[in-house]
């Protein structure tokens, strides 16, 4: 069944509101209080009327690199230390009071760190009234002549307002006559001296355009939110000195229009600004304050002062209030003094103060969270639920952020350096709050009565009084006085005392007097009827004229409304065009800056291009000169080598001729010996050998060494010169010898001049050198230690570092002989015609002591180039 199914109670659908796409951002203002002492360090500077700048105090680092960072924050308006309370009220609270009189809601709250001047901004001091007393003064200055009698408007228990007739209101006043009602003080001497003279007479404001055809009434209530509980500061409690009764907390409820209100909160009807402020001061004395290290009277709760205005139109006659509850318009202005955020370490809080500070900070954190989610939903198009119910402050005012009224915030800051961190958080919250937009409240509907009813009724009464005064009648319009006047205007009655039963004079005289009075009365009635008919005709004529004028005015009002719509549309179009113009100007500025940057780049690139063209021309001219010089060098070298080749060919031909000549001579001698042996008898002595012709000096000179090795004669062994190592040169080397290298004690050691010896390469060493060599030791296949010198070039990388490109490998290998005796030289047993140089190449020790060099990546094996050097023995 339906009752067996468990579920939530269905929520009432919200009332249909007229669509309103216009939104206004939350107005955020900043007020800077003066420093407590002149020698204190200041961390806030007012740059302009809308911008402040925060300077990090000395010893406070905001960046990880330890640099100071200055940040700027913009507001709708910034009020410096010299701004008066009146100027602050004119910019911040006066528009909200105007909206309140026009039937719109408003919310104004002060926000800041403890000791930043929030309570002074809201309440003020004698002679320097804050936003609250100035708002009350402006309200009563505007609606004073149009206030309804007390108890004509009556609040119900469901955040509604009822209208009572004049008779019911009179009975209510008589019934509550014995109840203590706050009376309007007749003079300023009766006020509390702490709240006297809050506003000077020349600083009073008055709203324009107040509807005179309405009757107004003001109700005030004052609550505080302490430790997330709501208490009524105006509630009358029975004070018991022995056992005081704790105050009862209130709960929040939702009315039929889905507006939040405090159930059971006392609403006091007030008739003057002094009476309203006295009611406020009575509740202010009950507010929770405490002495902390930062503030002597620190607010420990959020206070909310609610000014509720009820207004209803007059009837068609302009005499009495229209008895229709649907025509009653209720608007309210909430003035909120938030408790300051604080750190318990700085305030020196203990016990209860710590719990109070925790609840204060938590409620302010919930307010920040709600504002942040609202901003995210509006800017990113998300639909996250705003956690209004997490705190009583946000839950009470959620209707304002949903579009039920205008929201404004005054951020109070203390420029001293000790509050810098908290002030920074306050500035970030204020900056985020400015980005939240609230729907603009709609105007209340206009009733169908003719405007100016009160004024016409007042004029009619004044005209009637004047006519009665001209006719000698009473000015007082009360019926008993008129009757008394008519009775006294009749002739007096004669004496009616009868002394004799047969008196025939008294009764006829009385009858005659009464008949005379009756005739006079009839005449007066006829005159009165004539005057009434004349007045009626005059009033009808006046009504006809007024109706025609009203129709004309109504037509003109319709035309004016159309014109107003056109003007509003034009204003909206102008605002849109102004915004578009500003955006285009901003884009033009950006494009101009970009064009300037591009022009600067173009000029610099043109200069660089001209410089490079000049350098290129210089390089081309140098290249041409180099080509000409090289061409000359090549031609000279070619001519030189042609001569050298010719000379070598001639020398070779001469040498070959000499060799042929020697062979011919030897053949001739051999032929002579052979012929002698064939002769008989005693051998004749051989013929005298002719001395061979010695070559000339030029022929004896050795030929120059050519680039290509020439074949050497076999009879004369030549010892090739030692090829100089590539590591020897004018370059600077990095000699990398690991610590694990062994000292072999060999005579042949790589000696590199102008080198930096390191055990591990470093970027600093590589940046100073052009070449790199690594000494690497490893065990060869025969068990001996082989040393490799791995060489390379040091090149710079694009990233600014150094890299090594290996080019050559030199191998130093040491071999020991296994036979202690030296081998026979190959020169032994040969003719002694040699000079003994071949023996130096054939001994084992000499052949084992050699250096090998080959290029990295070469496909030739070791030994491609051998330069043998005789190993020197140790002394």
Protein Blocks (a to p, Z undefined) as FASTA:
>chain_A
ZZlpgcdddddddddddddfbdcdddddddddddfbfkbccfbdcfblmbccddddehia
fbfnopacddddddfbdcdfklcfklmmmmmmmmmmmmmmnopacdddddddehilmmmm
mnopehiacfklmmmmmmmmmmmmmcccehkaccdfeopacdddfklmmmmmmmmmmpcc
ddddfbfklpcfklgokbcfklpccdehiafkbccdddddddddeehiacdfkbccdddf
klccddddddddddfkopacdehiacdddfbfklmmmmmmmmmmmpccdddfkbmbdcfb
dcddddddddddddfkomaccdbfklpccdddddddddddddfklnopahjlmmmmmmmm
mmmmmmmmmmmmmmmmmmnopacdcdfklpmklmmmmmmmnopaccdddddddfbfklmm
mmmmmmmmmmmmmmpccdddddddddfbdehklmmmmmmmmmmmmmmmmnopafblcfkl
mmmmmmmmpccdddfbdfbfklcklmmmmmmmmmmmmmmmmmmmmmmmmmmmmmmmmmmm
mmmmmmmmmmmmmmmmmmmmmmmmmmmmmmmmmmmmmmmmmmmmmmmmmmmmmmmmmmmm
mmmmmmmmmmmmmmmmmmmmmmmmmmmmmmmmmmmmmmmmmmmmmmmmmmmmmmmmmmmm
mmmmmmmmmmmmmmmmmpgcjddddddddddddddfklmpccdddfbdcdddfklccddd
ddddfkbcfbdcdddddfkbccehiabdcddehiacdfbdcfklmmmpmbdcdddddddf
kopacdddddddddddfkopacdddfbdcdddddddfbfbdcddfkgopafkbgolmmmm
mpmklmmmccddddehiabdehkaccdddddddZZ
